[in-house]
Amino acid sequence: MNIRKNIPLSVVISIVSISSVLPAHAADGFLWAMFLPATHGGETAPVIIPDNSDTCLIANGNATVSDNCTSLMWQQTDTGDRYDISDAVDYCEEMTLGGFSDWRLPQKRELKTIVSCSNTKAIPLHDQNTNKPVGQNEISATCCGNYPNCNDYVSPTIDNTFQISPDISNYFDPTDYTYWTIWSSPGSLNTWLVKFNSGSAYYNNGTHNYRSRCVRYQTSPEGVKIDCTGQTEGLAYLDNCSLCVGGTTGKAACTQDCNFEWGGTALLDDGECRDPEAPATPTCTSGSQVVSWNNREWQRCIESNAYGQLREARNYCETLNLGGYTDWLLPTKEDVKSLVVCSNDHPVPLADSQNCGDDGYDTEYISPTIDSTFEYVDEYDTYWAEETNQDPPYPGGWHLRISDGRMQYDENWSQVRCVRP
């Protein structure tokens, strides 16, 4: 237990250690190795031994950089100005540089190939997912190699062949190195960006202003397009795992799993998207697996696995076989609130969005705010609550934060503690 001061808190749940899985520079003829077993997010996935020979990126001496592993040519130095997405597209399409005028805004998968983690973390990194806890995104979607102490890499996270101009736009954060891509988020007006402060890819509305770094396909001296294997007029291309596939490579493009992770291994199981390596039903280190609390029978110990959607949390409880019982349910908001105990004598249950230190009560209280009868993973656990009028596929929901007893509505992933009728 910890004595906790009531200060604003972002919930951070570090669940698993996730490794990036596929190489940025994987064209035929360049050194790279993979298929060493690793675990990320409960999945078995390849780990890349990066090619450190620096043979891919070549500064051409005319303000351009050629990537001979992807057959892309890049603008070496950005302008330091910022644009909305429409102006960013126009800026690249109207640019003449290095004797070429066929520049364009890069696709997301292209821009991710020039991310460089100084701690040699394998790239490309996963995209950020707003439904995942902050900790999981730090592990999988940034250059951070030692979460939560993410000070083991140098920013900006871009290969030193490139240059970043000083900000000239009077942006509130001149050290923000975020760049537009041309790839939109499905079903959304948002567009993907790559943030070279940390290496992460995320999306935002196209009305915001960010930097641009333009790209073009390399061509032969005769002006013929070269594919990512170096073949003129070839058909190979970079897929969404940044692998050079198709054409004569003999390699198949990677695919998305049911969690929309490129190269992921989650599968649909009776309509539910499940990780085949998901942990089994949790068992307590000692004592009973079922405990009585406020005249209800509760799951005493929980697993560290978190769920991103209400229907997944609900299904976990409804299929749980624990303590000889199979009639488990996802608890309601009122049920979950009944677990909170405020050591500073703040009356419970708390109102929504209220914590143990509100209303003038002592701001120092024991955290987590849950009775010692229950076992938990760590102080920052959050638990799903049932919401009967909610459309199941919608990612948001009510979650109890046991660090301070707060019931909040957000789109974070949370753990599950089931209750019996």
N, C-alpha and C positions, 0 to 999 in steps of 0.2 A: 504494500500500500504506500501511497505517497500523499503528503499534505499538499493540497493544491490551492493556489491563489486563483481567484475568479477573474481571469483576463481573457480577452478575445482569443479564440483558438480555432485553427483550421485542423480538421480531423485528418490524421494521417494514419493509415493502416498499412503496415508493411506485411504483405501476405506471403509472397514467394520471391525467390530470386530468379529473374528472367534473363536469359541470354539472347542477344540478337543472333539471327540465324543464317543470314545469307550474305554473300560477298558483294561489295559494290563493283569491283573490277574483276569480272569473271569471264572476260572474253578468251576465246581459244588462244593458246600460245603464251599466256601469262601465268605466273606461278600462283596457285591458290590451292588450298586443301580443305576438305570438309568431311562431315560424317563421323566426327568424334562424338560419342553420346553425351548429351547434356539434358538437363531438365529445366524447362521454363514454363511456369503457369500450370504445372502438372503434366506438361507434354514432353515427350522425348523428341529432341530436335537436333539438327546438326550445329556444330560450333565451327566458326571459321578461323583458320590460321591465316591472318592477313598477309598479303604480299607486301613486304616493306622495301621492295627494290626501287620504288619511286620511278618506275619506267613508264607509268601510264600518262602522267601529266607533264606536258612540255610547254614552257613559255616560248612563244614564237617571236618575241621581240617586236611585235606590232600591236601591243595592247590586247592580244588574244592568247588563250591557252588551249592547246589541243589535248584531248584525252584519247589516247590511242587504244584504250581498252573498251571504250564505248563508242568511238567514232563521233564524238561530239566536240564542238569547238565552243569555248566560253569567252565571254567578256571578262578580261582579267581584273579590271577595277571598276567598281560601280561609281555612280556620280555623287553619292552622298545625299541625294534628294529622295523624297518619298512621294508616292503616288497612290491614288485609289486604283482598283483593279482595272478599270477602263483605261485610265491614263497609262498604267503600267504596260498594258498590251500595246497601246499606241506608241509608247516610247521605244519598245523593242522593234516593232515592225517598221518604224521610221528611221531606225539607226543605220548608219553606214560606218563600219569599223573594220580595219585590217583589209580593206579592199572588197568587203562583202556587204551586201544589203539585204540578205535573206534571214535576218535575225528575228527571233521570236521569244516570247516568255516561255520558260521551261515547264515541262510537266513535273508533277510532284516527284515521281520516281527518278527523273533525271537530276533534279536539284539535290536530292538526297545522296546521290553518288559522290558529291564533292564535300560532304561532311567528313571531318577528320577528328577523331578523338585522340588527344595527345597521350592518354593512358592506354592506347592501343586497343580499346574496346572495339569489338567487331561491328562493322557496319554493313548494310544500312540498318538503322534502328527502327523499331516498331513505331507506328503512328500513335499519337496520343489519343486516348479514348476518354471522353468526359464522364462516362459512366463508371470508370474505374477509380479506385482510391488514388489520391495524389502519390502515395508511396509507390504504388505499382507502376504508375507512369514514369516516375523518376528512375525506376530500375530498368524498365524496358524501352523507354522512348527518349532517353537523354544519354549523354556521355558519362553520366554518373556511374562510377564503378564500385562505390563503397557506401551505399545508402545506409543511414541518413547523412553521413558526412561527405557531401558531394563537393569536395574541394580537391579532387584528385585529377582534374583535367584543366587545360588552359582554354580560356575564351578569348577570341572567337574560335568556334570549332569548325574551321575551314582550312583546307590544305594551304600551306604557306606559299604555294605558287600563286595564289590569288591575293588581291589587296582590297581592303575596305576603306573607302574614302571617309574623311571626317564628315559628320552630319552638317548639312547646310540648310536644313528645313526648320530649324528652331523647334524640333520635336522635343516633347517634355523629357524624353530619355535618350540623349544622344548616343548612348552605348547600346541601344537596342538594335541588334543585327538580324532583323526579321525580313524575309524576302518572299515576294509573291510567287505562286506557281499558276499555271493555267487550268489546274484540275479542280473541279467543283466537288463539294461533298454531295453524295446522292440525296435527292429529295430536298435540297436546301439551296438557299441563295448564298450560302457561305462558300468561300474558296480556300483551298489549302495553302498554307505557308510553311516555310522551313525557318526555324529560329536558330541562327548560328551562334547564339550565346550558349546554348546547351546541346544543339544538334537535333532538337525535337521537331516533329511535324504536327501541326494542328490547324484548325480552320477558324476563320473569322469572316464577318460581313465585308463584302467588297467595297463598302463606302469608307473603310478605314484606310489610313495611309501607311505604306510600308516601302521598303527598298525594292529595287529590281536588279537582277543580274541576268543578262540575255544569253541565249544559246542558239546554235545553228548546227545542222548536220555538216560534218566534214565532207568535202568532195575531193575527187581526184583532180589532177591538173587539167583534165578535160572537162571538169565541171560535173562529173557523174557522182551521184550520191554513193557513199560507202557505208555499208551496214556495220554492226558492232563486231563482226568478225574480221573487218578489214576488206571484205569482198565488195568490189564495185557492182552497183545495182543488185546487191544481195538482199535477201528477204529476212534475214535475222533481225531481231529487235530486242530491246530491253523490256522485260516484263515487270510486273509490280513487285517482284522480289529483287529487282535489279540484276537478274541473270540474263545473259545473252542467249536467247533461245530461238527456235525456228530456223528456217533456212537449212543450211547444211550442218548445223551444230550437233544434231542428234539429241538435243535436250528439249524436254517438254516444259512448257510454261508452268510456273507454280499456280496454285488455285487458292481461293478463299474457303475457309471452313465456315460452319454455321454461325460462328461468332464474328464473321467477316474479318478474320485475321489471315493475311496472306501467308501461306505456308503452314497454317495452323492445322491441328489434328482433331479438333472437336467434331463430333458427329451427332446427327439427329437420332434420338432414341425415343420412339413413340411420341414424336412431335416436340420433344424437348432437346435443346442443344446441350450435349454433355461432353465433358472431357473424359476420354477413356481412362485416364490415369487419376481420376478424382479419388480422394481418400475415402476409405470405408467409414461406416458409422463410428463416431467418436466413442471412446471408452474413457472412463474416469481413471485417474492414477490410483485412486483408492476410494472406498465407500460406494454408495449406491449411485446408479446412473439416473435415477428418478428421485425428485425431492418434492415435498409438499410445501407450498408457499401461498399464503392468503387463500387457503381453502381450494387451491388448484394444484394439480400435479404437473411439474415442470421437468424439462430436460436439464439435468444438472450441469453437464459438461458439453461444450460446443467444439466444433472443428474450426480451424483457421480459414477454411474455404469461404469465400464471399460470393454473393450472387448479385448480378446487375439488374435484374428485373423481378418485379413482384411475383410473377407467375412461377419463376424458378424457385424463389424462396418458399412459396406456397406448396409447390410440388415436392420440395425436399421434406417438409413436415408430413405431407399426406402419404408419402411412401416410406417414412421412417418406421423401422421396427426396433424398438428400444425398451428394455426392461420387461419384455413380454407383452408389450402393447403395440397395436398397429393403428390406433385411432387418434394419432397426433394431428394437431392443427397449427397453423401459423397464428400467433396471438394477435388480438386486436390492440389498438393504441392504448386503451385503458388497461388491458392485461399487461402490456410491456411497461407502462408507467408504474404499475404496482410493484415492480422490481426495485425501484429507486429508493435508496435510504440516504437522507441528508444528515451527516454527522453534526451539523451546526443547528439541528432542530428546526430547519425550515419545514413547514407543513408539506406533506405529500398526500396525494399525487400532485406533481407540478403541472401548471398550465402549459400548453404548447409553447415552444420557443423560450421557456423559462428554465433557469438552472438553479442549483442549490444556493448560489451566492446572490441571487436577486432579492429585491424587496427589502433591502437594508439589513439582511442577515449577514453574519460573519462570512467574509469572503475567503476564509481559510477553512477548508473542509477535507475530509478524507476522500481521496480518489483511488480507485473507481467508486462510484456511488451505487454500489450493488452489494447486497448482503454477502458475507463470507461463506454462506451456505453454498453459493454457486461458484463453480470454477470458470475462469475466463482466460482468453489468450493473452491479452495485455490491456493496459489501462485505456487504450483508445478504441476498444471494440465498439462497434455499432450494430444494432439489431433491427431487422425488418419488423414492421407492424402491418397487420392486415388492413386493407382498405377496400371494402366490398363494392363501392361504387366506382372503382377505378378500372379503366380499360387495361386488361392484363399486359398487353405488349408495351405499354408506355413505360419508359425507364424510371421515371421519378417515383417517389413514395415517401412514407413516413418512416423515420429511423430514430431509435433511441441512442444517444451518445452517453456511454456509461462514465466517461471521464468527469462529466459535470451534471448528468441527469437530464440533459436537454432533449426534448422531442422536436425534431425538425423535419421539414419537407425539402428534399433535394434529390439529385440524380446520382449520388454516390453509391458504390457497391457496399453491401453490408452482410454481416453474418446472420445466422438464424439460431434462435433459441425457442424450441417448440413447446407447446402446452397441450394438455389433454382436456377434453370437454368437461 
